[in-house]
Amino acid sequence: MKYFYNLLFSMLLIAGAAYAQTARLQVIHNAADPAAATVDVYLNGSILLDDFAFRNATPFIDAPAGTTINVGIAPGNSSSAADTIKNFPLILSENETYVAIANGVLDPHSFESNPDHRSTGFTLFINAMGREAGSTNDQVDFFAVHGATDAPTVDIIARNVATLVDDAAYGDVTGYLTVPAASYMLDVTPGGDNSSIVATFKADLSGLAGGAAAVFASGFLSPDNDQNGEAFGIYAALPNGDVVAFDPVTTARLQVIHNAADPAAASVDVYLNDGLLLDDFAFRTATPFIDAPANQLINVGVAAGNSSSAADTLKNFSLNLMAGETYVAIANGVLDPSAFEANPDGRSTAFTLFINAMAREIADSTNVDFFVVHGASDAPTVDVIARDVATLVDDAAYGDMTGYISVPPASYTLDITPGNDNNTIVASFNADLSGLAGQSATVLASGFLSPGNDQNGQSFGLIAVLASGDVVSLNPVTGLEQFGEAIPVKFDLKQNYPNPFNPETQIEFSIPANQKVALKVYDISGREVAELLNESLAAGAYSVPFNATNLSSGIYFYRLQTDNFVETKRMTLLK
């Protein structure tokens, strides 16, 4: 390459001696015809570029101006200018700057025709207003060339920024565009249909502040129809002759969370386009973020655990993920809503996917970033308050999803209250985020408030799903207090006090040995209405508060159950 450029400059010095007037010129080889993979370029009969390869460029150089020059193109390793197969007479203006792009195919009849009926014969596309540097120190100037012969009219959109190229057909050359020096996701769409993304490329311009470039679409959309030429891509030629490929992006990042509390869906198989993706995927588990096909319609099918094939799917969801984006998909709801308690806000509880299309794998800072999903189908509208800090979630009904919330890594007490009534705490949870600095999470309300009305599914709780796929259950704050120093000699469940009560009462019990203890409340028909405890306790005497704000007046029963003891007592709620 060093020899090549030495030769190039030597030839142009000779040309400069003959011609007092000069212009600045860069030459780019973008002709994807395999027969022109390397070419020799002659200037006025003398070799200018020897074995000039496809997707290569010269730096800007001085070229003769003010007179007709002939640019001849010959096959690589030609003997002389007599071997040229294409000749282009040019007159360059003195002190102007040009970019000449060799493009097209030598025999158009042997290649796929252009869908917009543009000529695809071998030619030079000329930008007579080239730039060797940007117009500002902190931005990048570039022009774009549609140089893919078999590609239709397209738009190029800098995602979430602006449409950069609008309705460009083969051979079109834009004016210069100026953008901040940053990294961009470029979506290629059909002209006039920005809803369909044909291809996506990552264009990292962050290191080009103050620079300029020629951006060119290159190669064939259908290499098999075009003599197996190079496949389509987008490239940038810099003023120094470096050619940079924009990386194609064909996948999205996806995390899947199973939060459907229906016992019939306790374990499911998940199929992606008929192939098994997740086998025996259990309730309250999650995948890490994985690569998933993007810019195409995919089918996600959910079947019962231990299914035989995709033919066994119970629910199917069509998704079209955008390349380079990050998603969290949450399986939620119940398979047969008529067999479960209706949502108090009238929301549909049918099995579905809740999708966050703006998900994060890491936090944007050293804080902890998380979003919250109300995923408890029988629960009403609620607020979530970080005690003594702030309201995190305001008036969230089933299926609602917040944006990302950023908090310092610390330990928090989260109070769940009815929407618009922050004086009444329905439940509280400990959320220890102190070890999650710089991480992200999904926080989910999960399970049923009234398992007895919902086929004895899992009871209500809060879980946090990390980007790694780890699921952390947030511990409920029960108000459990241990009193007395002596170890009890027997099991004992005392009568609640006060009784009757409105709306809060205390329940005391004693256990003489370490035990797994469950303390639950039932209505007069035997339906479970509250789970006050379900954990292992050391031997001792305990007191637990019970708040019945959301219950109607009547007779209720509370039951203490351990590995070898069960006792039930009655209490009365009067409002």
MIVO-105506 format. One line per 4 residues: for each residue y, z, x of C-alpha. Coordinates in steps of 0.02 Angstrom, whole numbers, m for minus. Layout:
<nodes>
Y/Z/X | ...
</nodes>
This chain:
<nodes>
0/0/0 | 120/40/144 | 85/m133/216 | 116/m211/46
289/m133/28 | 336/m173/208 | 294/m354/172 | 392/m348/10
549/m281/92 | 534/m404/236 | 529/m550/115 | 678/m485/19
779/m458/177 | 749/m640/217 | 803/m685/39 | 958/m575/56
1009/m669/213 | 1003/m833/119 | 1091/m769/m36 | 1249/m661/m23
1235/m609/m206 | 1097/m487/m256 | 1033/m396/m410 | 915/m249/m424
739/m288/m489 | 580/m194/m531 | 419/m288/m572 | 280/m211/m678
107/m288/m698 | 52/m257/m879 | m53/m412/m913 | m221/m342/m971
m318/m507/m955 | m464/m465/m837 | m435/m634/m752 | m264/m566/m701
m323/m395/m645 | m240/m432/m478 | m114/m571/m451 | m8/m642/m311
177/m662/m349 | 280/m797/m261 | 469/m802/m249 | 537/m978/m219
371/m1030/m144 | 350/m879/m28 | 230/m737/m58 | 321/m587/m135
180/m476/m198 | 4/m490/m130 | m142/m432/m238 | m26/m349/m364
m141/m245/m477 | m136/m215/m664 | m34/m61/m713 | 57/m59/m548
245/m75/m516 | 364/m108/m374 | 510/6/m338 | 682/m66/m377
724/m193/m241 | 864/m315/m200 | 833/m491/m266 | 936/m653/m253
1069/m670/m389 | 1184/m805/m451 | 1059/m945/m423 | 897/m1005/m501
744/m923/m425 | 565/m964/m465 | 438/m827/m493 | 262/m896/m480
103/m804/m530 | m61/m850/m445 | m235/m771/m445 | m260/m632/m318
m300/m690/m142 | m220/m860/m173 | m187/m975/m26 | m11/m1032/m64
119/m1060/m200 | 22/m1217/m244 | m106/m1103/m328 | 17/m1032/m456
m40/m1041/m636 | 123/m984/m716 | 302/m1010/m657 | 458/m928/m725
634/m987/m675 | 759/m843/m677 | 944/m823/m644 | 990/m643/m607
1171/m585/m620 | 1252/m507/m469 | 1247/m316/m463 | 1145/m304/m624
982/m208/m636 | 824/m288/m710 | 648/m236/m757 | 525/m382/m768
358/m346/m852 | 215/m470/m830 | 119/m469/m994 | m2/m565/m1105
m160/m665/m1072 | m192/m827/m979 | m291/m911/m1121 | m243/m839/m1292
m385/m934/m1377 | m510/m825/m1281 | m435/m662/m1348 | m404/m579/m1514
m247/m648/m1595 | m98/m537/m1623 | m98/m464/m1801 | 88/m502/m1819
62/m681/m1758 | 163/m651/m1599 | 123/m766/m1453 | 11/m678/m1326
25/m808/m1187 | 57/m744/m1012 | 244/m713/m991 | 380/m601/m920
470/m477/m1033 | 642/m445/m958 | 754/m295/m982 | 922/m354/m913
1002/m182/m932 | 886/m80/m822 | 925/92/m752 | 872/172/m590
932/346/m640 | 966/444/m798 | 1138/455/m877 | 1139/646/m868
1066/772/m747 | 960/867/m874 | 890/725/m978 | 776/574/m958
822/394/m1000 | 683/272/m1044 | 654/110/m1137 | 491/62/m1222
393/m101/m1222 | 256/m147/m1346 | 138/m232/m1224 | m32/m222/m1311
m72/m399/m1370 | m198/m354/m1507 | m99/m207/m1578 | 3/m219/m1738
180/m160/m1772 | 193/25/m1735 | 310/174/m1735 | 311/303/m1596
359/478/m1652 | 398/624/m1539 | 314/755/m1648 | 434/878/m1728
579/791/m1639 | 619/613/m1694 | 556/436/m1716 | 581/355/m1546
519/179/m1584 | 531/106/m1759 | 434/m48/m1816 | 400/m119/m1642
289/m274/m1637 | 207/m347/m1482 | 339/m403/m1358 | 479/m295/m1427
584/m203/m1298 | 693/m57/m1354 | 858/m4/m1284 | 866/153/m1179
829/318/m1264 | 889/484/m1196 | 788/644/m1222 | 787/818/m1144
669/836/m995 | 522/920/m1084 | 342/893/m1138 | 315/791/m1296
172/746/m1410 | 189/560/m1452 | 106/500/m1612 | 76/313/m1632
76/264/m1815 | 72/98/m1909 | 247/31/m1941 | 309/99/m2107
166/224/m2126 | 200/381/m2027 | 67/477/m2123 | m74/390/m2027
m86/431/m1843 | m175/297/m1743 | m168/384/m1575 | m83/531/m1491
m24/550/m1311 | 49/695/m1213 | 205/642/m1120 | 259/773/m994
437/726/m946 | 483/903/m893 | 493/854/m709 | 600/698/m734
771/774/m768 | 905/650/m716 | 778/510/m702 | 737/348/m790
577/259/m838 | 501/106/m919 | 371/160/m1049 | 246/26/m1096
101/11/m1217 | m39/m67/m1118 | m216/m135/m1135 | m318/m181/m1288
m353/m86/m1448 | m520/m177/m1459 | m583/m210/m1282 | m749/m280/m1349
m652/m420/m1434 | m546/m451/m1279 | m667/m490/m1138 | m693/m303/m1106
m517/m283/m1039 | m440/m112/m1009 | m423/0/m1162 | m258/43/m1245
m145/173/m1165 | 36/218/m1138 | 111/221/m964 | 278/254/m881
343/162/m727 | 468/263/m626 | 608/186/m521 | 512/222/m359
365/117/m421 | 252/261/m470 | 156/229/m632 | 110/382/m735
m22/379/m872 | 17/479/m1030 | m139/578/m1069 | m225/530/m1233
m254/678/m1348 | m403/657/m1464 | m442/835/m1516 | m362/984/m1601
m397/1168/m1572 | m485/1258/m1714 | m543/1434/m1752 | m653/1469/m1904
m659/1640/m1987 | m785/1694/m2121 | m692/1805/m2245 | m783/1759/m2406
m845/1926/m2475 | m966/1852/m2603 | m1137/1929/m2560 | m1216/1759/m2591
m1112/1694/m2444 | m1146/1842/m2329 | m1219/1718/m2205 | m1182/1532/m2210
m1217/1374/m2111 | m1067/1263/m2073 | m1086/1076/m2047 | m960/960/m1964
m983/777/m2013 | m1167/813/m2058 | m1203/898/m1891 | m1236/1086/m1886
m1083/1174/m1815 | m1116/1358/m1854 | m1288/1430/m1892 | m1303/1589/m1996
m1117/1623/m1986 | m1094/1801/m2050 | m957/1881/m2157 | m816/1954/m2052
m860/1853/m1898 | m761/1715/m1812 | m776/1577/m1683 | m665/1567/m1531
m544/1421/m1530 | m642/1261/m1501 | m603/1075/m1485 | m621/979/m1648
m603/792/m1687 | m423/744/m1729 | m329/599/m1808 | m478/559/m1917
m550/621/m2081 | m686/751/m2049 | m799/840/m2172 | m832/1026/m2161
m982/1075/m2267 | m1036/1253/m2306 | m1217/1289/m2350 | m1320/1445/m2377
m1387/1528/m2219 | m1547/1451/m2151 | m1511/1285/m2237 | m1615/1133/m2189
m1479/1001/m2174 | m1306/949/m2230 | m1385/894/m2393 | m1393/1080/m2439
m1204/1108/m2432 | m1129/1205/m2577 | m947/1162/m2539 | m869/1020/m2439
m692/1009/m2373 | m607/853/m2304 | m486/888/m2161 | m376/780/m2051
m321/879/m1900 | m175/821/m1794 | m214/794/m1611 | m145/928/m1499
m113/1052/m1641 | m196/1222/m1662 | m276/1279/m1825 | m356/1432/m1902
m472/1396/m2050 | m523/1547/m2155 | m670/1533/m2275 | m625/1642/m2424
m661/1673/m2607 | m820/1676/m2711 | m944/1541/m2759 | m943/1581/m2947
m777/1659/m2999 | m842/1696/m3175 | m967/1819/m3099 | m830/1921/m3014
m676/2019/m3063 | m528/1906/m3098 | m379/1912/m2982 | m244/2023/m3062
m108/1895/m3021 | m204/1751/m3098 | m240/1668/m2930 | m396/1561/m2914
m533/1653/m2819 | m649/1503/m2797 | m726/1478/m2625 | m603/1382/m2517
m526/1364/m2345 | m357/1441/m2307 | m279/1340/m2165 | m145/1392/m2042
m89/1229/m1962 | 33/1314/m1842 | m87/1435/m1759 | m71/1511/m1585
m202/1550/m1454 | m82/1660/m1356 | 79/1749/m1395 | 247/1670/m1358
296/1823/m1256 | 225/1988/m1192 | 224/2049/m1372 | 77/2033/m1491
92/1887/m1613 | m7/1891/m1775 | m3/1820/m1950 | m70/1906/m2106
m180/1834/m2244 | m210/1918/m2412 | m395/1880/m2429 | m455/2014/m2552
m489/1918/m2712 | m478/2066/m2835 | m323/2146/m2755 | m148/2131/m2830
15/2085/m2744 | 50/2205/m2601 | 170/2247/m2461 | 113/2293/m2286
228/2415/m2197 | 219/2467/m2015 | 261/2650/m2044 | 431/2700/m1974
454/2523/m1907 | 475/2383/m2035 | 400/2294/m2185 | 285/2163/m2110
224/2080/m2271 | 327/2075/m2430 | 252/2035/m2601 | 95/1946/m2540
m27/1892/m2675 | m207/1836/m2647 | m209/1679/m2539 | m34/1706/m2467
m13/1684/m2280 | 134/1743/m2177 | 213/1659/m2028 | 186/1737/m1858
252/1913/m1833 | 291/1973/m1656 | 284/2158/m1615 | 278/2260/m1454
100/2307/m1398 | 83/2484/m1470 | m14/2583/m1598 | 44/2568/m1779
3/2645/m1947 | m2/2509/m2080 | 31/2566/m2258 | m25/2456/m2403
86/2477/m2556 | 99/2386/m2723 | 225/2245/m2719 | 400/2312/m2760
340/2493/m2754 | 345/2555/m2576 | 341/2737/m2634 | 157/2727/m2677
36/2705/m2532 | m129/2630/m2589 | m213/2634/m2418 | m167/2660/m2236
m245/2590/m2077 | m230/2624/m1891 | m187/2465/m1795 | m198/2495/m1608
m118/2342/m1528 | m75/2429/m1365 | m202/2328/m1264 | m157/2157/m1335
3/2113/m1242 | 26/1925/m1237 | m116/1894/m1360 | m121/1826/m1537
m221/1878/m1689 | m256/1844/m1872 | m248/1999/m1983 | m345/1986/m2145
m359/2089/m2302 | m546/2077/m2332 | m678/2129/m2458 | m662/2200/m2634
m555/2342/m2701 | m689/2374/m2833 | m859/2329/m2759 | m946/2392/m2916
m860/2255/m3016 | m897/2123/m2885 | m1086/2120/m2863 | m1076/2267/m2741
m993/2160/m2609 | m912/2235/m2454 | m771/2358/m2490 | m588/2326/m2450
m527/2336/m2271 | m412/2259/m2142 | m483/2160/m1996 | m399/2079/m1847
m473/1920/m1772 | m428/1882/m1591 | m419/1710/m1511 | m582/1748/m1420
m672/1763/m1587 | m688/1952/m1574 | m664/2040/m1741 | m589/2214/m1743
m597/2323/m1899 | m439/2424/m1921 | m487/2604/m1956 | m430/2672/m2124
m320/2827/m2122 | m414/2939/m2243 | m312/3097/m2230 | m476/3182/m2181
m445/3357/m2114 | m570/3475/m2034 | m542/3662/m2060 | m631/3823/m2010
m711/3857/m1842 | m884/3915/m1897 | m1021/3787/m1920 | m1077/3784/m2104
m1255/3840/m2138 | m1285/3718/m2281 | m1221/3562/m2368 | m1088/3598/m2498
m979/3489/m2610 | m840/3589/m2693 | m747/3555/m2854 | m590/3455/m2827
m422/3540/m2846 | m315/3528/m2943 | m424/3474/m3088 | m365/3395/m3201
m248/3303/m3083 | m110/3172/m3081 | m113/3070/m2973 | m180/3159/m2817
m316/3287/m2788 | m413/3362/m2640 | m601/3356/m2616 | m684/3480/m2496
m860/3475/m2426 | m964/3550/m2285 | m1105/3480/m2178 | m1213/3588/m2063
m1256/3449/m1938 | m1189/3284/m1873 | m1211/3159/m2014 | m1162/2987/m2079
m1058/3035/m2230 | m1009/2928/m2381 | m888/2995/m2512 | m859/2878/m2660
m778/2886/m2831 | m850/2808/m2990 | m784/2784/m3166 | m878/2844/m3320
m976/2679/m3331 | m1041/2701/m3153 | m930/2572/m3069 | m868/2615/m2894
m678/2628/m2896 | m643/2701/m2723 | m727/2732/m2556 | m647/2883/m2475
m764/2901/m2326 | m902/2803/m2242 | m919/2864/m2063 | m1010/2982/m1947
m942/3161/m1942 | m978/3314/m1837 | m1043/3472/m1921 | m901/3564/m2007
m795/3586/m2164 | m681/3445/m2220 | m546/3405/m2348 | m507/3229/m2411
m361/3176/m2524 | m391/3057/m2669 | m244/2961/m2745 | m278/2884/m2916
m111/2799/m2944 | m193/2633/m2992 | m323/2709/m3110 | m312/2749/m3295
m330/2922/m3370 | m510/2975/m3397 | m667/3054/m3328 | m720/3008/m3150
m862/3061/m3035 | m860/3087/m2848 | m1019/3083/m2747 | m1056/3147/m2571
m1205/3064/m2487 | m1279/3093/m2313 | m1446/3051/m2234 | m1530/3197/m2326
m1408/3261/m2456 | m1329/3191/m2617 | m1219/3283/m2741 | m1104/3223/m2879
m963/3314/m2971 | m847/3269/m3113 | m657/3268/m3116 | m522/3223/m3244
m369/3115/m3219 | m228/3149/m3343 | m73/3039/m3342
</nodes>
